[in-house]
C-alpha cells in the first residue's frame, strides 16, 4: 500500500509533464496503435475497403502472401536495396564526417548544409525531378555513352529492368546520406582532443589514430546509426512509387509498394484487397522485428566479447 501511495505522489508531482505529453500520446494511439490493431483484424477478411468487412477467410490471406512470387520478389528487392544502400552510405558518411570535422577546413558549415539539403527535400519531389531529367536529357546521356562506345543502342533508364533498381539505389544513397553524416559528426565531436594528442605523442599516424581512437570511441554511436539506417532503408516506398511504380515488370517492386498496390489497387492487383495487404504488412512487420532482435543479440554478443578481451 505504501508503494502505491509513493507512485501516486510521484505521478501527481509530475502531473504537468503528463499533460504536455498527452497530445502526442493521443495522436500516437489514434494514428499508430489503433491502425495496427485494426489491420490485424482485417487480415482475417477479404475486403476491398468499402463498407464493413464480412467475407471471413481466416488465415487464407497469409497463405496467399506466402505463395505469391511477387511478394518474395519484392522482399528480395527490398533486401537488395538495404544491403547496398546501408553499407555504402555509412562508409561515405563516415569519410565525409572525418573530413568535415577537421577544424582547419574552411566553409565547413556550408559543406554540411550542402550534404544535408537532400534530406529535407521530399522524396516524391526528387522522384518527379529525376523523371523529368531522364525524360529531357536521357537522349543526351545515351548519345554520350554511344560516343564513348559503352552502349550500342537506346537505353530507357527507368523502363529497363537492368537499370531501374540501380538508379533507385543510387538516388537512395544520395538522398539520406545527410542523416548519417550528421550523426557521425555528432559522434566525432564527443571524442576528446586529448586522446588524439596522446596518440600523436605515441607516434600514431592518421590511420593508427583512426583505428585505435576513432573507431573504438564511435562503436556505441555507430551501432545506433546502423540500426537507424537499417530501419529507414527498410521503409523505402515513396521514391520507388514515384519513379517506377514498382515496374518495369515488377523489377523495382519493394515490399511497401507491394502492400500499397494490394490495398489500393495497381500493379499486380486489379481490385483492392485490404485484408491481403494487411496480412502482407503484418508478415513483413514480424520479419523486421525478428531481424531487429537478431541484430540486438549480435551487437550485445560482440560488446561482451570486446569487454572480455579488454
Residue pairs with C-beta under 8 A, 6 or more apart in sequence:
11 18
39 278
39 281
39 282
40 278
40 282
42 53
42 274
42 275
42 278
43 61
43 62
43 275
43 278
43 279
43 282
44 56
44 57
44 58
44 59
44 61
44 275
45 53
45 54
45 55
45 56
45 57
45 275
46 53
46 55
46 57
46 60
46 61
46 273
46 275
46 276
47 53
47 54
47 55
47 273
47 274
47 275
48 271
48 272
48 273
48 274
49 263
49 264
49 272
49 274
53 274
53 275
57 275
61 275
61 276
61 278
61 279
62 279
62 283
64 276
64 279
65 71
65 276
65 279
65 280
65 283
66 283
70 250
70 253
70 258
70 268
71 255
71 258
71 280
73 250
73 253
74 246
74 250
74 253
74 254
74 255
74 257
74 258
75 255
75 284
77 165
77 251
77 252
77 253
77 254
78 234
78 236
78 254
78 255
78 256
80 165
80 169
81 165
81 168
81 169
81 172
81 233
81 236
81 254
82 230
82 233
82 234
82 236
84 169
84 173
85 169
85 172
85 173
85 176
85 229
85 233
86 226
86 229
86 230
86 233
88 173
89 173
89 176
89 177
89 180
89 229
90 180
90 225
90 226
90 229
92 173
92 177
93 177
93 180
93 181
93 183
93 184
94 180
94 184
96 115
96 177
96 181
97 181
97 184
97 185
97 187
97 188
98 188
98 210
98 214
99 105
100 108
100 111
100 112
100 115
100 181
100 185
101 185
101 188
101 189
102 108
105 111
112 181
112 182
112 185
115 177
115 178
115 181
116 178
116 181
116 182
117 178
118 126
118 174
118 175
118 176
118 177
118 178
119 175
119 176
119 177
119 178
119 179
121 175
122 238
123 175
123 238
123 239
123 242
124 238
124 239
124 241
124 242
126 171
126 175
126 239
127 171
127 238
127 239
127 241
127 242
127 243
128 242
130 167
130 171
130 243
131 158
131 242
131 243
134 141
134 157
134 158
138 155
138 156
138 157
139 154
141 157
142 151
142 154
142 155
145 151
145 155
146 152
155 163
157 163
157 164
157 167
158 164
158 167
158 243
158 244
159 247
159 248
160 248
161 248
161 249
161 251
164 243
164 244
164 247
164 248
164 251
164 252
165 251
165 252
167 243
168 239
168 240
168 243
168 244
168 252
171 239
171 243
172 233
172 236
172 239
175 239
176 229
176 232
176 233
179 228
179 229
179 232
180 225
180 229
183 221
183 224
183 225
183 228
184 218
184 221
184 222
184 225
186 221
187 217
187 218
187 221
187 222
187 225
188 214
188 218
190 217
190 221
191 213
191 214
191 217
191 218
195 213
195 217
196 209
196 213
199 208
199 209
199 212
199 213
200 209
204 212
204 213
219 303
219 306
223 299
226 295
227 292
227 295
230 291
230 295
231 288
231 292
234 288
235 256
236 254
236 256
237 254
237 256
237 257
237 260
240 246
240 252
240 253
240 254
240 256
240 257
241 257
241 260
243 252
244 251
244 252
245 257
245 266
245 267
246 252
246 253
246 254
246 257
246 258
246 261
246 266
246 267
246 268
247 253
247 267
250 267
250 268
253 267
253 268
255 280
255 284
257 267
258 268
258 280
259 277
259 280
259 281
259 284
260 266
260 277
261 267
261 268
261 269
262 269
262 272
262 273
262 276
262 277
262 280
263 272
263 273
263 274
263 277
263 278
264 272
265 271
265 272
269 276
